[in-house]
Amino acid sequence: MKAYVLRAEADGMALELREKSRPEPGSAQLLVRVRAASLNRGELIRGHGLIKPGTEKPAGMDAAGEVVPTGERVMGRLPGAFAEYGLMDKQDAIPIPATLSWEEAAAVPITFLVVYDMLVQQGKLKAGEWLLVTGASAGVGVAALQAAKALGAKVIGTSGSADKLKKLSALGLDVAVHTRKPDFHDAVMKATDGKGVNLVVNNVGGTVFAECIRSLAYEGRLATVGYLDGSMQSEIDLDALHSKRLKLFGVSNKLRTAPQRAATVEGFKKDFLPLFASGTLKPLVDRVYPFDKLPEAKQFMESNAQVGKIVVKI
C-alpha cells in the first residue's frame, strides 16, 4: 500500500510517499481502508513528537474510512492516516452519520474532539454565555464557533483577514474583530456590556495571552489550544487571576492516557454526534486535495489562506 512518512528536517517538516505493507490489526484495533484524512497544523508544521532532524514517523492523525471486512463507516483518531490503510483503536472509532461525506467526516475527529474537550468538558460553556476565539479562521477556531453556536452561546472572533471574518459571520459569528494584535479588549467589553467573556479559546499563543486574561469576565475560563504566533511564553496577571476567580487550562492529548481520551470520545458521541446526524453541525472544509498532492495541501496550510479544514481524498 502507499503511505506518507513525515520527517523532521532542519528547516521544517517533509513528506515522503512510500510503499509499505498493509498493517495487521490487534485484538483492540480495527483495520480501516482510509477514504479521506484531514491536515492538522500541529503535526505538519510544528512537528509534534519529532525533535532531531532526520527523525520520522507515519504521517497523519485522523481519518474516515471503511472497516475491513465489515464495511462499517467510521471516523476517528488514526495514527498514520495519510495511507491507503491504517489501524484505529476500537475505542477511538466513531460511526459516521449519513449526513456526512467521507471528506466532511475526515474533518471532524481530532478538531471537534478538541473542541468538545475545551468547550464542554473543561470550559463548561452554557447557552447565553460569551465565547472569544482568537485566530477564529483556523480549523479549531471555526469548529469552536460552530459548536458554540449549536450550544446556544454568543461568539466573538478575531482574525487578521477581513474576508475570512465575512465568511465566519455567515456561520453565525456575532462580533468580528479585525486584528492580529493584542488590542481586542475594548471591542470585547463593548460587545459584552463591560462584563467580559465567559470563555476564551486562545488559538494564537503567547502574544495575546495577557489580552485574553484582560477580556475575561468574573469566573471566566481560558483555554490554550494553539500557537499560531509561535510564542510559547507570556506573563500572567495574578491580581486578575485571583480577584476574578479565573480558571486557566490547556487542551492537548499529548500526555493523556487511553482511558482519558476514550472518555472524551464517549462524551462526543453522546453530546455532539446527534448534532452532526441532524445536520445542526457540519464541518467546514475549505479545500480537498487528491492523495498524491498532500505536499501541496501542506503548502496551502502553511500559507494560512484557509478557513476551516483541508482534506486529502484517498
N, C-alpha and C positions, 0 to 999 in steps of 0.2 A: 504494500500500500504506500501511497505518498503521504508524507508528513513534514511539517516545518520544524526546524530547530532554531531556538533563539540563543544567540551567542553575544556575550559581553565583549566589547572592544574598547579601546582607549578613548574613542571619540563618540561612543554611543552603543546602540544595540543593533545587531544584524540578524537578518532572517535567511535561512538556507533550506531549500526544499530537498528532501532526501527520500530514498526508497527504504522502507522498514518492513519488518514482519508484522502481521496483524496480531494484536495483543490477545492474550487468553484471560478471561475473567476469573477471579477468585470467587469463593462462596458468597462474599458480601458485595460483589460487583456485578455490573451489567455491561455487556458488550454493546456499544452503540454505533450504528452506522450514522456518521455525522452528516447532516444536511446543510447546516449553517452554523457559523460561530461568529461572535462579536469581538471587537477590539476593545481592550482595556488599557487606558493610558498608563496606569501604574506599572504594568508589566512591560509594555512595548517601548516606553520611553525612559522610564526610570529604572527598569530592570530589577524588580523585587526579587530578592533572594540570590542575585548574582553580584559577586563582589570583584573578583580578579578578572582582568582581561583574559579572554580565552575560555572562561567558564561558560558552559552551555546547558540548556535544558529543553525539553519539549515545549513548543510554543502554543499559547492559547490557554484560556482559563474556563470558559463556559460555552455551552453549545446546545443545539437542539437536533434531535435525530430519532432514528427508529431502533428499538431494542431488537437485537438478533437473538433468537429467531422469531420472536412473537410479533414484531411489527408495531408494538406499542409506541406511540409518540410521546417522547419525554424531553424535558429541558432541565438544565441544571449545571452545577459546577463540574467541569470535566478537564482535569489537567492534561495538556497536550491536545487541546480542542482543534487546532488547525491541522487536521489529519482526516483521512477518509474513514478511519475507525478509531474509537477510543474507549476507555474504561471509566464508568461512572459508578461511584459508590451508591448502593441502593438507597441509603438514607438521604442522598442528595437529589434523587430523581423526582421531578415534579411533572405530573401529567399536563400535556398541552391542551388547552381549551380549543374547541373547533373554531373559535373566533380569531385565532392567531395563525398566520402563515409560518413557515419554517424561519424566515428571516426575522419576523417580529418576535417569535419565540426565543430565538438566539439572543435578542437584545434584552431579554428580561432577567435571567437568573442572578448573576452577581450584582448588577446595578440595582435591581429592585429588592434583592435581599439586603443589601447595604442600606437602602432607603427604609426598608421595614425596620431594621435594627435601630437606625438613628431617629426615625420619626415616631415609631410605636413602642418598641421595646425599651429604649433608653430615653427618648425625647418626650414620651407621654403627650404628644400633640393632640389637642382636643378641637372639636368643632368650634368655630368662632375665634380661636386664637390666631396670633400673627406669627408667621414664619418669614425669616430673612434668609435668602440663598445668595451667597456671593459666588460669582462665576456661574451664573444660572444657566448658561447655554451649553455647558459641558454635559456629558451623558448622565452623571449622577445628579447634576443640578436640574436638568429637565425632568428626570424621573421624580425627584423630590417635589418639584412644582406640581406635577400631575397627581402624585399620591396625596399631597397635602390638600389639593382642591377636592379630591374624592372623599377625604376625611372631613371636609367642611371648613377648613382653615382658610385664612387670607394670607396672600403671599406677596412679599417684596423681593425683587430680584435685581442684582447688579450685573452689568456687562459692559465691556469696552466698545461694544458694537451696537449702534442704534438699530441696524437692520435685524440683528438677532433678537433684540428686545421686542421688535414688532412681531416677530414670529412667536415669541413666548406669550405676548399679550393675547394672541389668538388661542392659546392653550389655557387662558384664564389668569395670567399674571395680573394681579391687582394694581401693583405700583412698580413701574420700571425706573431704575436709576442708572443713567448712562455714565459709567465711570469704571476705571481700573484702579483708582486711588482710594486710600482710606479716608474718604471725605463724605460718607453717606449717612452719618449720624443725624444731621439736621433733617434730611429727607425722611428718614425713618421716624423721627419724633413727630414730624408734621403729619405723617400718614396715620400714626397711632395715637393722636391727640396727646402727645407728650409722655405717653406711658412706656414706650419701647416695645420690642417684640418679645414673644414668649420663648421662641426657639430660633437659634441661628444654625444654619448649615454652612460652615466655613469650608468652601471648596477651593479657596485661593491660597491660603497659607499664612505665614508669619507676618507679612506686610500689612494685613488687615485685621489681625487678631485683636489688637487693642481697640480698634474702632468697633469690632463686634461686641466686645465687652461693654463699651460705652452705649451701644444700641439696645442692650438687653433691659427688659422690664424687671420688676421685683419678682424674685423666684424664677428668673429666666434660666434657660439651658443653652449651652453652647456645644455643638458637635463639630469636631475637627475631623475632616474626611479626606481632604486633598491638599496638594501643594503646587498649584498651577504656577505660582511665582517662584518656586524653588527655594523659598525661605522657610527654614525649619526652626527658627528662633523668634521669640517675642517676649516683651515684658508683660507681667500680669499686674493689673491694678488691684492690689489686695484689699484696699478700702471698699471698692465696688464689689468685689467677691464676697466680702464679709457683710457689708451693710445691706446689699440686695439679695443675700442668701442665694447666690448663683450656683449652678452645677455645670462643671466642665467635664466633657468626656470625649474619648476617641472612638473612632469607628474603623476597625480593622479585623481581619480574620487571621492575621499572621501568627498570633500566639494562642488562638482559641483551640480548644480541644474538639474532637469529633462530636461528642455529645452536645457541646455548646453550639456548634454550627447546626447540628440536627434540630435543636430547639428553635432556632431561627427559621429553618425550613418548614417545620411543622406550624409555627405561627403564621408564616407567609401563606401556607396552604389554607389555613383557617380564615384569615382576615383579608388577604389580598387576592388569592386565586379566584374567588367568586366575582370580584370586580373586573378581572380580565375576562372571565367567562360571560359576563353580562354585557361587555363592551364599554363599561364605565372607564376602565383603564386600558390603554393601548400604547405600547412603547412607540416613541418617535424615532424612526430610522431615517437618518439623513441620506445615506448612500450605501448601495450594495455593490461589492466587487466580486468578480469570479475568483476562484481559488488560487489560480496562478498569478493573480495580481495583488496578492497580500502585501508585498513590499510597497506597492503604490498606495494601498489603503493606509499603511503605516505613515507614509509621507504626507498623505492628506490629513491624518490625525495630528501630525507634528505641525502642520500649518495653522492649526486652531481655527479652521474655517467652518467646522461642522456645528450643527445644532442638533443634539441628540446623539444617537449611536451610529457607528459604522459597522457594517456586517459583511462577512465573506460567505458566499454561497458555494457549497461543496457538492 
